Amino acid sequence: MGHISGGMKVAAVIRRYPATIEVFLARGCPDMRRGFFSVMARLMSVRRAAHFHGLELEALLRSLNEAARDAARGDAAARPGT
């Protein structure tokens, strides 16, 4: 699993780690998978999204990475032979 950083585009994070959408939504961000927001997510970095929504970047990154890591663990546990 990779590491989510502030310079990554929001859409790339959500596409690669789908569980992270819940982190964004829980912090008051719009659903960036739909409509106008999906366009903005392709252009906006995680750092910029945090700033725009008044979120502390390091806390957001910790939560995003934790969600991605937990989802990867769950996927690995669901695969036979792992």
Secondary structure in CASP SS format (residue, H / E / C, confidence):
PFRMAT SS
TARGET T0000
AUTHOR 0000-0000-0000
METHOD secondary structure of the structure
MODEL  1
M C 1.00
G C 1.00
H C 1.00
I C 1.00
S C 1.00
G C 1.00
G C 1.00
M C 1.00
K E 1.00
V H 1.00
A H 1.00
A H 1.00
V H 1.00
I H 1.00
R H 1.00
R H 1.00
Y C 1.00
P C 1.00
A C 1.00
T H 1.00
I H 1.00
E H 1.00
V H 1.00
F H 1.00
L H 1.00
A H 1.00
R C 1.00
G C 1.00
C C 1.00
P C 1.00
D C 1.00
M C 1.00
R C 1.00
R C 1.00
G H 1.00
F H 1.00
F H 1.00
S H 1.00
V H 1.00
M H 1.00
A H 1.00
R H 1.00
L H 1.00
M C 1.00
S E 1.00
V H 1.00
R H 1.00
R H 1.00
A H 1.00
A H 1.00
H H 1.00
F H 1.00
H C 1.00
G C 1.00
L C 1.00
E C 1.00
L H 1.00
E H 1.00
A H 1.00
L H 1.00
L H 1.00
R H 1.00
S H 1.00
L H 1.00
N H 1.00
E H 1.00
A H 1.00
A H 1.00
R H 1.00
D H 1.00
A H 1.00
A H 1.00
R H 1.00
G H 1.00
D H 1.00
A H 1.00
A H 1.00
A H 1.00
R C 1.00
P C 1.00
G C 1.00
T C 1.00
END
